[in-house]
Amino acid sequence: MDLCEIERMRAALARTPGLRTRLFTEDERAYCDRRTDPTERYAARFAAKEYVGCQRSFQTHEAPWLTHSALLDAKPQSLHPGP
């Protein structure tokens, strides 16, 4: 699994305010923004999407940013298609 440094994500989100909308679904943003430090959650979701993107790019050349959502339900699950 890929890792995304929290401080690097924090800097990217501060530098580029529209990044949240480009990379994360509405549900993901709502989940992350409820947290004390949403950057930790954004970094985790970005890492999951980056991993899926690497796997899918070999097959479809499709970017997973808004086509896949990294959310947790009652129990942790793998990445699933977004809305």
N, C-alpha and C positions, 0 to 999 in steps of 0.2 A: 504494500500500500504506500502511496506517495504521502509525503508530509508537507505541510505548508507552515512556514514559520509565522507565528502569531504577530510578531512585531512587523514583519514584512507585509502581512495582510493589513495590519492597522495603518501603516504608512500608505499603502495603495488605496485604501478606502478614503483616507483623509485627502490624498492628492487628487483623486478622481471620484467625486461624489456619485456620478452616474454608474459607477462600477457595480454597485449593489443590484441595480435594475437590470443591467446587462448580463450578470452572471447568475443571479439567484431568482427563483420563482417567488411569487407573492407569498405563498405559504412558507417558504424557507425564510424569507425576510421577516415575516410575522413571528416565527419561532425564534429566530436569532435575536431579534430586537426586544424580546421579553426578558432576556437574560441581563444580569448585572454587567457582564462584559461580553457583548455580542460578537466581538472580534474573534474570540476563541471558537465560537460556533460557526462563524463564516469561514474561518480557516479550515476547520474540519470538513465542512461541506465542499469547499473548493478542492481539497485534497481528494475526496471521494470522487468528485466529478472529473478531476484530472486523471485519476486512475481509470475510470470508465472510458474517458475520452481516448486514452492511449490504447485500450483494448479494442474499442469500436473503430478507431481510425484505420486500423489494419483492414477492416471489413467494409466500412461504409463511407469513410471520410466525413462523418457527421460529428459536429461538436456537441457535447452533452450539456452545455451551460443551461439552456432553458428547456431542453427536451427531456431531461432527467432531473428528478428531485431527490435530495438526500434528507429525508425526514425520518424521525423515529416515531413509531406508534407505541403500543403498549409494551412491546419488546423489540429490541434492535432488529433491523432487517437490512438487507442489501439495498443498494440504490434501485429505485423503480421509476418507470416512465412518469413524467410530470403530467400536469393537466392537459 
